[in-house]
């Protein structure tokens, strides 16, 4: 299955289900599908076709989600980048990806405009006022694109760039087949059910952010955007949007469970926790389990590695009426199981 088909099926299956929330803005799956088709038409008018790259320098916001799905429908290849990149890093990625179009917002405007200087890249601005010689994102909306060249599972669906901590950022290509498999694997691993609601704070230029988004489409769940991290802001969204699932790095979980606002926030809707990006020590694991009392608590950091020789740790919280406990399984040639009570 292609990613465009994943969204189309979600819109057919549950058209009125909430797909994305960004502040006071919300789109159902039917609305998201139509909006993505319209933006796909606008991108096609800018010359974007099958397998063409589009650089996306946006935070987690409604327009980023729409642009991502628009490119999946069109057969284009989103190349989301770190919105903290300086102009030099942005130019390298712009040149390396061969992007025809670049999307930016106020926070990334200076870097993108400088990086694109002297090039033929078409610039699309997300925001109220588009700078001179750029196109407003809302102007992309219009008639859906003519039927594009058929998109195959083997076609590229995404070009993610590494952080570049040991050198230049490196583009990591993913096909529709890779991408769809990742979404389904995340659903299965985390035990997601229909209509989950997740916090969309892990950046969409990272695998964790992408899995958060695509897994929601697979179960007609809702991706609730948090463009800028703060534990207080995350707790407000958990309570207001009745979020059911959190997929974060351990550092963010640490900030959440130690936030002064936690004690006065209703987090009872959260039933599934997952983390990746770094190990989680036992004290933090226990603090998360006590704060959220989840039905499932999953270490997702090693799911993509096929080797059986590395150490993998999967942590699952099993909630019971009484005497809930953490079951920890360590796999390194053999399985070891330990149980830690949650007081």
N, C-alpha and C positions, 0 to 999 in steps of 0.2 A: 504494500500500500504506500502511496505517496503522502506527503504531509498535507497537500491541498485536499486530497480525498479524506484525510482524517478530519479536517475541519468541516468539509461538506457533509460528511456523515453525522457529525455531532449536531449540525444545524438541522438536518432532517429528523434526527432521532428525538431531540428535545429542543425545539426552536425557541421556546420561551425561557429556557434555563439561563441564569446569569452566567456570562462567560468571563467578563472582565469588569473590575471596579477600579476607578482612579478618582479618589476624593468623592465629589458629588456626581461624577459621571459614571454611567454604567451602560454596558451593551449586553444584550442577550445573544445567544448563539446565532439566531436568525439575523440580528442586526450586525453582528461581527462579520458574518459571512458576506452580507451585502456590502458592508463598508470595505472589507478587504478586496472584494471584486472591483469596486469602484476605484480604489487606490491602485490596484493592479492595472486598470485601464490607464490611469494617469501616468504610471511608470512606463507603460508600453509606449505612450505618446512621447516620452522623453528618450526613447530608444532602447529601453531595457527589454531584453528578450530571454529566451531559454539559455541558461548557464551563464548569463551576465551577472557580474558582482555588483552589489550595492552596499556601500559602507554606511553603517548606522552608528552614529555617535550620539546616542540618546540614553537617558536614564530609563528606569523601569516606569513607563507611563503608557497611557492608552494608545497613543500614536505609535509607539514602538511595537506594541502587540499587533496593531492593525497592519503596520508595514511588514512585519515578519510574515504574517499569514498571507498578505497580498503577494509577496514574492514567492511563497510556496505555490500559490495558485498559478502564478505567471510562469513558473519554472526558473525564476531568477534565483540568485544565491545571496542571501543576506550575509554580510560580513560585519557583525557587531564588534565594536572596539571599546576599550576602556575609556570611559568619559573623562578620566583624569590625565589622559595622554597629553603631553606637550606638543607643540606644533611639529617638531622634528620627528617624533614618534608617529604622529598622525600622518605626516607626509610619507614616511617609510611604508606604512600599512596601505595607504592610498595607492602608492606606486606598485607595491608588491602584489596587491590583490587585483589590480587592473580595473578598479571600480569605475563604472560609467557615471554613477550618481552617488552623492553623499547626502545623508540626512543629518541635520544638527539642530541644536537648541541653544538657548542663551548660555548655558554653562559650558558648551563646547564650541561656541561660535568663533572665538578668537583663534583657537588651534586649527579648526577646520578651514576657515577662510584663509589663513596663512598657508596651510598645507596645500590648498587647491590653487593658490596664486600661480598664474601662468599655465594652467592646465585646461583641458577641455571638459573637465568633470562638471556635470550639472549639479547645482546645489539647491537643496530643498530645506527650508527653514520651518521648524515646528515652534510656533509661538505667535504672539499677537502681531508683531511687526517684522516682516521679512526685510533684511538688508537689501540694498541695491544689487541688482544682477542675480538675485536668488528667487526661488519660487516658494510661495506659501504652501505648506502641506495640505491645507484645506482645498487649495486649487487643484490638487490631484484628483479629488473626488469628481466623478462624472460617470459616464457610461462604462460598463464593464469592458475589459479588453476583448477584442475579437478572439475567437478560439485559438489559444497559443499552440505551438508545436507540442505534440503529446509529451508528457513528462513520464520518465521511466523510474522505477525503483533504484536503478543503478546511477541515475543522474545525481549531481551534487545538489544538496539541499541546504548546506551551511558551510561557512568557512570561519572557524573560530581561531582567534590569534592568542598565542600564549602571552604571558606577562612580560617576557623579555628580560627576566632577572639575570640570566646568564649570557645575554647577548641580544641580538635583534629578536623582536617578536616573530614567532613562526606560525604560519597559517596551517591549520589542521582541517583538512577537508572531510566532510561527512556526507554520505549519500542519503537519499530518502529511506532506503532500507535500514541503514545504520540508525538513523534518526528515529524512525518509527519503532524499531526494536528497543531503543533506549527508553522511549516513552512507556511502552508496554512493560518492560522490565521494572521500571520504577513503580508503576501501578501495582504489579504483583508483589514486589519486594516490600513495599510499604503497606500493603493490604488495603489500598484505596477502594472505596465503594462509590456508587453513583452519587453525584452531587457534592463531592468533597469541596471544601473551600480552603485555599492555601494562601499563605502570606507570600506575595511576590516581591521579595526584597533582595534575594541573591541576584546579582546583576545578569542581565540577559546576554552579556558577552562571555559568560562562563557556563560550563556544562550544567552546574547546579541550577542556574536560572532557567536554562533551556528545558531541562527535565521537569522543573516545576510547572512551566507553561504547557508543554506538550502532554504531560501526564493528565493535566486537567481536561484538555480536549478529549482525551481517550475515555474519560468517565463523565463528560459533561459537567465538570467541576468549574469552580470560579477562581480566577487568578486575581487576587487583590493587590494592587500595586502599592509599594512603598518606595518612592524614588530616592529618599534619603533616610538612612538608618538612624533610628534612635530607639532605645528600649521603651521609653514612654510612648512614643508614637506607635510602636508595634503593639503594645498592650492595648492602646485605644482601638486599634483596628481589630484585634482579636475579639474584644468585647462588642464593638459596634457591628462588625460584619459576621460575628459568630463563626470564626474560623475553626476548622476541624483538624487541620494538618499544618505542621511546621517542619520545614526542611532547611536547616541552617548549618553554618559552621559552628564548632564548639565555642568560639569566642563570643558569638552573638547569643548563644544559649546562656553563657556565663553572665552576660550583661542583663539578660532578661530575668534570670532567677535572683539576681542581686539588686534589681531595680526597686527603689522604694515604693513605686506605684503598684507593684505586684500584689501586695497584701490587700489593696482595695480595688482590685480589678477582677471581674468575673471571667475566668479562663476555663470554665467547666466544659465549654464546647470543644476544646482541643482534645482529640482522642488519639492522634497519631503523631509521633515525633520521629524525625530521621536527621542524621547528620553526616557530613562528609568533609573532606578538605584537610582534616587533621585528626589525630586520636583524641578521644575523650577520656579523661581520667575518672576513676571511680567516684571521687567526691562530687564531681559535677554531674555524673550520671545519676547518682542518688538524689542530688538536689533537683534535677529536672523531673525525675520520677515523682518526687514528693510534691513539687509545685503543680504539675499538670495531671498526675494520676492517669497516664495514657493507657490505651488498650494495646498499643504497639510502639516500640522504641527500637529503631533500626539503625545500625551502622551501615551506611551505603557507600563507604569510601573505597571498597575494593571490588565492587560488583563487576567492573569492566575488565578485571585482570584474570586471564584464563589459567595462569600457572597454579599448580597445586603445591608449590614448594615454599610459598611465602606465608607469613603469619596473617591470618584474617580473623577478625573478631566481630561477631554479630551479637548485638545486645537486644533482647526482646523483653518488654515489660508485659506481663500477663496480669490483667486486672481481674480481681475476684472480689466478691462482697467483703471478704475478710482475708487478712494475711496475704495481701498482694506481695509479689516478689519479683526480683530481677533475675532472669536466667541468662547467664553468660556462656557462650560457646567459643572456645578457642580452637582453631584448626591449624595444625602444622604437622601433617602426616597422621595425626590421630585427633579424636574429639575429646575435649574435656568439658564437663558441665559443672557449674557451680551456681548456687542459689543464695541471693542476698535478700533478706526480708526488708520490706519498706515499712517503716514505723508509722 
